[in-house]
Amino acid sequence: MEDTVDHLAHERSKAQFNVEEMKIIWAGSLHALQVSDRIAKLVASDPGFGKENRAVLSRKDLFKSALKKAAYVWKRINELGLSEEETSWLRFYVDELAYDYVHWGMFVPAIKGSATEEQQNNWRHSSYIYSLNLIHKHLGDFLSTRSITPKQASLASDQLRSLYAKVRPNAIALVDAFNYTDHFLGSVLGSYDGNVYPKLYEEAWKEPLNESVVPDGYHEYIRPVLKQQLQNARL
């Protein structure tokens, strides 16, 4: 194997900070960095986590690959006796498309195939919301692979909003059952009465910068810059 040439060596040599020290800062501690490096090397050297052909797989094959690797991950965790911290890094470095959604992706098929008619009626809207939310969350992937058309994406968003309205009564009741007070939550958006926007507006006016129409520093710093840009635009 040929030696790898570092084409960025010149730029790296001019960095104004120590890379190794920065790695520790990003990781949180030297111990965390050591664990991260060890698991990264483990994943890179294990053929079971290979991703060489991932770019050419169909969406169906990607899902199958993710399912296979999900099972392999847990097998390796048990074989190696990994700690919770090591397991977390392993899941991070496996980096498989749809890896975290494999189990949850069986939610709808399980309801349709195993639930009673009453259970299906109770969970139908929730299962549809889950499916449509996945489309909404990964819309770019669905559109770029032409799995759906822009019109279908728009219809999915409309249907998602419609379903939210249907489950909202039970969703609100479920949250009420947690019995959290407004004081405990300390959130304008999570107030019990749902009067969100007027309260959000009131909170915005409590911000010192909003006490005047023109904030402090505008005439001193911002206005001269805008004035200069305007003059340059006229030239």
C-alpha positions as CSV (number, residue, x, y, z in Angstrom):
1,M,0.0,0.0,0.0
2,E,1.4,3.4,-0.9
3,D,2.1,6.0,1.7
4,T,-0.7,8.5,2.1
5,V,0.3,12.0,1.1
6,D,-1.0,14.8,3.2
7,H,-2.0,17.5,0.7
8,L,-3.1,19.8,3.5
9,A,0.2,19.6,5.5
10,H,1.2,23.1,4.6
11,E,-2.1,24.6,5.9
12,R,-2.1,22.4,9.0
13,S,1.4,23.6,9.9
14,K,0.1,27.2,10.1
15,A,-2.8,26.5,12.5
16,Q,-2.9,28.9,15.5
17,F,-3.8,26.2,18.0
18,N,-2.7,22.7,19.1
19,V,-4.9,20.2,17.4
20,E,-4.3,17.5,20.0
21,E,-5.3,19.9,22.8
22,M,-8.4,20.9,20.8
23,K,-9.4,17.2,20.4
24,I,-9.5,16.9,24.2
25,I,-11.6,20.0,24.5
26,W,-14.1,18.8,21.9
27,A,-14.3,15.4,23.5
28,G,-14.7,16.8,27.0
29,S,-11.7,15.1,28.6
30,L,-8.6,13.1,27.8
31,H,-10.4,9.9,28.9
32,A,-13.4,10.6,26.6
33,L,-10.9,11.2,23.7
34,Q,-9.1,7.9,24.3
35,V,-12.4,6.0,24.4
36,S,-13.6,7.7,21.2
37,D,-10.3,6.9,19.4
38,R,-10.4,3.3,20.5
39,I,-13.9,2.7,19.3
40,A,-13.3,4.6,16.1
41,K,-10.4,2.2,15.3
42,L,-12.5,-0.8,16.3
43,V,-15.3,0.2,13.8
44,A,-12.9,1.1,11.0
45,S,-11.1,-2.3,11.3
46,D,-14.2,-4.5,11.6
47,P,-15.4,-5.8,8.2
48,G,-18.9,-6.0,9.6
49,F,-19.1,-2.2,9.7
50,G,-17.8,-1.7,6.2
51,K,-19.5,1.0,4.1
52,E,-17.6,0.8,0.8
53,N,-20.7,0.1,-1.4
54,R,-23.2,2.2,0.5
55,A,-23.3,5.0,-2.1
56,V,-24.6,2.6,-4.8
57,L,-27.2,0.7,-2.7
58,S,-30.9,1.2,-3.4
59,R,-33.1,2.5,-0.6
60,K,-34.4,-1.0,0.0
61,D,-30.9,-2.4,0.3
62,L,-29.8,0.5,2.5
63,F,-32.6,-0.5,4.9
64,K,-31.6,-4.1,4.8
65,S,-28.0,-3.1,5.4
66,A,-29.0,-1.0,8.4
67,L,-31.0,-3.8,9.8
68,K,-28.1,-6.2,9.5
69,K,-25.7,-3.8,11.1
70,A,-28.1,-3.0,13.9
71,A,-28.1,-6.7,14.9
72,Y,-24.3,-6.8,14.5
73,V,-23.8,-3.8,16.7
74,W,-25.6,-5.5,19.6
75,K,-23.7,-8.7,19.0
76,R,-20.3,-6.9,19.2
77,I,-21.5,-4.9,22.3
78,N,-22.2,-8.2,24.1
79,E,-19.1,-10.0,22.8
80,L,-16.8,-7.1,23.9
81,G,-18.7,-6.3,27.1
82,L,-18.7,-2.6,26.2
83,S,-19.6,0.0,28.8
84,E,-22.5,2.5,28.2
85,E,-19.9,5.1,27.2
86,E,-18.2,2.8,24.7
87,T,-21.6,1.7,23.4
88,S,-22.6,5.3,22.8
89,W,-19.4,5.9,20.8
90,L,-19.9,2.7,18.8
91,R,-23.4,3.7,17.8
92,F,-22.0,7.1,16.8
93,Y,-19.2,5.7,14.6
94,V,-21.2,3.1,12.9
95,D,-23.0,6.0,11.2
96,E,-25.3,3.8,9.2
97,L,-28.2,5.4,7.3
98,A,-31.5,4.8,9.1
99,Y,-29.6,2.8,11.8
100,D,-31.5,4.5,14.7
101,Y,-34.8,4.1,12.9
102,V,-34.7,0.4,12.1
103,H,-36.6,-0.8,15.1
104,W,-39.0,2.1,15.1
105,G,-39.5,1.6,11.3
106,M,-41.4,-1.6,12.2
107,F,-44.0,0.3,14.2
108,V,-46.6,0.6,11.4
109,P,-46.2,-3.0,10.1
110,A,-46.5,-4.3,13.6
111,I,-49.7,-2.5,14.2
112,K,-51.2,-3.6,10.9
113,G,-50.1,-7.2,11.3
114,S,-50.5,-7.9,15.0
115,A,-52.9,-5.4,16.6
116,T,-56.6,-6.0,17.1
117,E,-59.1,-3.9,15.1
118,E,-59.7,-1.7,18.2
119,Q,-56.0,-1.3,18.7
120,Q,-55.5,-0.4,15.1
121,N,-58.2,2.3,15.3
122,N,-56.6,3.7,18.4
123,W,-53.1,3.8,17.0
124,R,-53.8,4.4,13.3
125,H,-53.4,8.2,13.4
126,S,-50.3,8.0,15.5
127,S,-48.7,5.5,13.1
128,Y,-49.5,7.7,10.1
129,I,-48.1,10.7,11.9
130,Y,-44.9,8.7,12.6
131,S,-44.6,7.7,8.9
132,L,-45.3,11.2,7.6
133,N,-43.0,12.8,10.1
134,L,-40.1,10.6,8.9
135,I,-40.8,11.8,5.4
136,H,-40.9,15.4,6.6
137,K,-37.7,15.0,8.6
138,H,-35.7,13.4,5.7
139,L,-37.6,15.2,2.9
140,G,-34.3,16.1,1.1
141,D,-33.4,12.4,0.8
142,F,-36.8,11.4,-0.5
143,L,-36.8,14.2,-3.1
144,S,-33.1,13.7,-4.2
145,T,-33.7,10.0,-4.8
146,R,-37.0,10.7,-6.5
147,S,-38.8,8.4,-4.1
148,I,-41.5,11.0,-4.0
149,T,-42.4,14.0,-6.1
150,P,-42.6,17.6,-4.9
151,K,-46.3,17.5,-5.1
152,Q,-46.4,14.3,-3.0
153,A,-44.2,16.0,-0.5
154,S,-46.6,18.9,-0.2
155,L,-49.5,16.5,0.2
156,A,-47.7,14.7,2.9
157,S,-47.1,17.9,4.8
158,D,-50.8,18.9,4.5
159,Q,-51.9,15.4,5.7
160,L,-49.4,15.7,8.6
161,R,-51.0,18.9,9.8
162,S,-54.5,17.4,9.4
163,L,-53.5,14.4,11.6
164,Y,-52.0,16.7,14.2
165,A,-55.4,18.2,14.7
166,K,-57.0,14.8,15.2
167,V,-54.6,13.6,17.9
168,R,-54.2,17.0,19.6
169,P,-57.0,16.4,22.2
170,N,-55.4,13.2,23.5
171,A,-51.9,14.6,23.2
172,I,-53.0,17.6,25.4
173,A,-54.7,15.3,27.9
174,L,-51.6,13.0,28.0
175,V,-49.3,16.0,28.8
176,D,-51.8,17.2,31.5
177,A,-51.5,13.8,33.1
178,F,-47.8,14.4,33.7
179,N,-49.1,17.0,36.2
180,Y,-46.3,19.6,35.6
181,T,-47.1,23.1,36.7
182,D,-46.3,26.2,34.6
183,H,-43.9,27.3,37.3
184,F,-42.0,24.0,37.1
185,L,-41.8,24.1,33.3
186,G,-40.9,27.8,33.2
187,S,-41.8,27.9,29.5
188,V,-44.0,30.3,27.7
189,L,-44.5,27.7,24.9
190,G,-45.6,25.1,27.5
191,S,-48.1,27.1,29.4
192,Y,-51.2,25.2,30.6
193,D,-53.8,27.6,29.0
194,G,-52.2,27.3,25.5
195,N,-52.2,31.1,25.1
196,V,-48.8,30.9,23.5
197,Y,-48.4,33.8,21.1
198,P,-49.7,36.7,23.3
199,K,-47.5,35.4,26.2
200,L,-44.5,35.1,23.8
201,Y,-45.1,38.7,22.7
202,E,-45.2,39.8,26.3
203,E,-42.0,38.0,27.1
204,A,-40.3,39.6,24.1
205,W,-41.0,43.0,25.5
206,K,-39.2,42.1,28.8
207,E,-35.9,41.9,26.8
208,P,-34.0,45.1,27.5
209,L,-33.1,45.4,23.8
210,N,-36.8,45.7,23.0
211,E,-37.4,48.6,25.5
212,S,-36.8,51.1,22.8
213,V,-37.5,51.2,19.0
214,V,-33.9,51.9,18.3
215,P,-31.5,49.7,20.5
216,D,-28.5,51.1,22.2
217,G,-25.4,51.2,20.0
218,Y,-27.4,51.5,16.7
219,H,-26.3,55.1,16.0
220,E,-22.8,54.5,17.2
221,Y,-22.0,51.2,15.4
222,I,-24.7,50.0,13.0
223,R,-25.8,53.2,11.3
224,P,-22.3,54.2,10.1
225,V,-21.9,50.8,8.5
226,L,-25.2,51.0,6.8
227,K,-24.5,54.5,5.6
228,Q,-21.1,53.5,4.2
229,Q,-22.7,50.5,2.4
230,L,-25.3,52.8,0.9
231,Q,-22.7,55.2,-0.3
232,N,-20.6,52.4,-1.9
233,A,-23.7,51.1,-3.7
234,R,-24.3,54.5,-5.3
235,L,-20.7,54.7,-6.7
